[in-house]
Amino acid sequence: MKKPEILATAGSMDELRRVIMAGADAVTIGEGRWGMRLPGDFTLSDITQAVQFARDHQAKIYVSVNKLMDNADLVELPAYLSALSEIGIDAIIFGDPAILYLKEKLAPHIALHWNAEMTSTNYATANYWASKGASRVILARELNMEQVLEFKHHAKLDVQVQIHGATNIYHSRRNLINSYLTNKRDSSFADDLATQSGLHLVEAERAELSHPIYEDMNGTHMLSADDICMLESLDELMAGGIDSFKIEGLLKSIDYNETVIKAYRSAVDTYMSAPENYTPNPAWLESIQKLQDPGRELTFGFFYKEQVY
């Protein structure tokens, strides 16, 4: 049985070092100009350092280049892909076919991970992208357990699922918050609407739910009001042969992300040592709950629900 990868995110070199030392097999990083919903910016110089540290500790570095591209982006995108190739990253996370078009001649040795957000919902489409060069598909978060396992059974490429953290539920390239505050003549937030701003959207009819919302150079993003936590059911995904487990660290402290990775690392290693005798250790979940924001419930997401599109 193939051992699944634990994939983390990092917003700084300090966080990258800590999540790798905590047990992450790979880390997703990127630069805001080219990637969406990143916990921090990594310049090409930073990415070079990240790759070196990862190599020294038998880990991998994936760079997110998943923004919605326009014609202006195509001017400088080739140089960026060439630089990533020279640095020697392990994979590019992409959604736009423009990456495929340019990557073949600029970065032929870098793996491609197809991430189409909420539209990667069936294995036939994923296999199409596999025929174009993708080696991994990042599944939509709205799929339930049955759909995920069926997807893996038919997929001709590696399958990645998110197992912990917040999920993106809305994105617009427009600066909706900035426009709203400007219209209200409130300039107190207008110049700094990054992930650190702590803005939330609360529905009038469901005041108990608070959705983190922020803007970056790629527009407005709204996240789920709770956090996925599949720690207690991870064995189902491991038995199903899922290749990569994504832990989303966006809007979380480094201490929290480090603790989460250690818990999942223990779960994966314990299962792989003796699958037939596997039982989740309550201490793993307890370590996370101690640091969990009391306003954000830990849930199974859509894994045990029937989503209607």
N, C-alpha and C positions, 0 to 999 in steps of 0.2 A: 504494500500500500504506500502510495506517495504521500510524503509528509506535507501538509498544507503550509503555505507561506503566511506569516503574520506581517501585514503591511501597515505602517504607521504614517503619520504626517508630521511635519516639523516646520516651525516658523522662524527658527534661528539655528545657528550652528550649535549653540549650547543644547537646545532641545533635541537636535539631531543626534548628538553624541549620547544623550541620556536615553533616548528611546531605543537606540541600537544596543546600548549596554544593558537595557532592561529586557531585551530579547527580540526586538523587531528584526525580521529577516530582510526587510526592504523599507525604504522611506520615500514618500512622494513629496517633492518640493517644486518650486517654480518661481517665476517672476510675474508680478501682477500684470505686466503689459501683455503677457502671452497666456496666462492661466487664470482661471476663475476660482473664487472662494478659497484663496490660499491663506494660511494662518500667518504668513510673513513672506517678505521678498528675499529671493536668493539671486544675486547677480551672477554673471558668468564666473567671476572670481570665487564667489561663495560656493558655486556648484562644483568648481574644481576641488576646493577643500573638502567638500562633502563626499565626492567620489573617492578621494584619497583615504579619508577616514573609514568609509564603508569598505573599501578594499582591504584595509588593514584588519577589519573585523568580520570578514566574510559576509558582508551585507551588500545589498543592491540599492541603486539610486534611480528613481523614475522621475522624469520631469514633466510636469503638466503643461501642455500646449493646447488647451481645450477651449479657449475663448472662441466667440463667434467672430470669424474673420471677415474683414471687408477688403475692398480693393487696395486701400492705402496700406494695410498690413502686409500685403504681398511684396512690397518694395524691400522691407528689411527682414522678412521671415526667412529667406534663403540663407542669409548670413548667420542668423541665430541658429538654424538647424545645423549648419556647417560647424559652428563653434561647439555645439553640443556633441557632435560626432567626434571632434578633436579631443574634447575633454574625456570622452569615453563613458558616457552614462549608459545605463542598461536598457532603458526603454523610454519612449515618448508616449504620453497619454494624449489622445487626440479624439476629436469628434468631427472636425471639418475635413472633407476629402482633399482639400488643398494640401494638407500635410502629406498625404499619400503621393500626390503628384510631384512634390518637391523632394520628399525624403528618398525616393529611389535612387536619385543621382547625387544627393548631397550627404545623406547619412544612411547608406545601405545596410550597415551592420547593426543598427539600433533596432531593437524590437518595438513593435507597435501595439499599444493597448487601446482598443476602441471603447470610448466612453460617450454614449449618446444620451446620457442622463435618463430621462423618463421614457425614451423610445426603444431602449434595448430590451424588448419584451419577448422575443421569440428566437429560437435557435436557427431558423432558416436565414434570417437577416444577418445574424452573427456569422454563420458559415459563409455567407456572401463576402463579408469583410475579411474573413479568413482567406478566401480565394484571392483577395487583393493584397494580402500581406500581413494582416493583423494576426498576432499570436495570442491575444487575450481579449475577452469581452468583459466589460464591467456591467453587471446586471442592474436593471432598474430596481429601485428600492420598493416598488409596489408589488413585486412578485411574491407569492406565498411559497411555503416550503415545497409543496407538491410541484409547483411550476418551476422552482429553482432546480430541483432534482431531475425533473424531466428535461430541462434545458441542458444540464450537464450531461445527461445520458446521450443526447443527440449532437452535442457541440463538437466541432472539429478543431477547437482551440481551447486554451485554458479559460476557466471561468472564475471570476472574482465577485465576491459579494461583500456588502458592508455588514459587519456584525456588531458594531458599537458606535455610539455617538449620534449627533444631530444629522438630520437629512435636509437637503434643499427641497423646498416645496414650491418656490416661485422665483423666477428671474426675469428681469426686464433690462434691456440695455439703456433705458431712460433713467435719469437721475430723479426719481420720483420724490425722494425725501427732500433733496436739496430744493427742488422746485416748489414743494409744499411749504417749506420753511421760509423760502424767499418770498412767496406769495403772502405768508402770514407776517412778513417783516421781522422774522426772528433769525438773526444772523449768528446766534450763539453756537450753533452746531454746523453751520453751512460750510465752514472751511475744513472740517475734519470729521468725515463720516466713514472712517475705516472701521474694522472689526472691533476696535477698542472703544468705540463710542457708547456702547451699551444701550442702543435704542431697541425698543420692543413694540410689537403691534399686538393690541389686545382687542378681541372682538366684544362688542357690546352685549351680545347674547350669551357669550361664554367667557366671562371675565376671569375665570380660573385658568385659562390658557394664555400663555404669554409667548409670542413668537419673536425670537431675535431677528432683527432686521437691520441691515446696514448697506452702505454703498461703497464701492471702490471704482476704479477707473473703467470697470466693465459693466457698471450699472447697479441696479438694486437687487438685493437678494433677501429672501425670507426663509427662515429655517423652521423646522418642526418644533412644537412646544414640549416634546419629550425626547428621550434618548433611547435608541435601540440598545438592547443588551441581550445577546444570545448566549451568554456564558453557560446557562443551565441546559441549553439544547444544542450546544456545539457539536456533540457527538453525532447528531443526525446529519449535519453538514459534512463532517469528516467521513462518516460511513458512506455518504453519497459521492465522495471523491472531489469535493470542491477544492480548487487549486490555491486560492488566495483569499485570506480573510482581512478585510479593510477595517481598521480602527480609525474613525474620523476624530481628529483632535482639535478641529476648529472651535474657537471660543472656549476652550478648556485650558486650565493651567498646566504647566509642565509636570508638576507633581501628580496631578490627576492622570494625565496621559501615561506617565511612567508606571503608575500603579495599575492602570488598566492593562497595559501591555504585559506586565509581570503576571497578572492573573491569567490572561489568555495563553501566555507562554507555558505556564504550569499545566493548564488544561490540555493543550495540544500535546505536550511532551508526555503527560500521564496517559492519555488515550493511545498514543502511538506505541508506547511501551507494552501495553496489554489491552487491546480494544475490547476483548471479551469480558474483562473485569472492570471496565471503566465506570466510575461513579463520580460525579462532580463533588468537589470539596467545598462545603459551605463557606469556608474561610476565604475562598477566592472572591466570591460575591460580596462578602462582608467588607473586605478591604476597599472595594469600590464604593460601596454604600456610605462608608465613613466620609468620603470626599465628595459624594454626589450632591449637587445643588438641590436642596429640599423642594424647590419650585419646579423641578424637572423630574418627572417620573421615569423610571427605567421600564421599558416595555419590549415586547417581541416585534414591534413594528407591524409589518403586514405579513410576517411569516406564517401566522395562523389565522389569517383573515382572507376573505374573498373580496378582492378589489374590483370595483366596477369602473371602467375607463370612460 
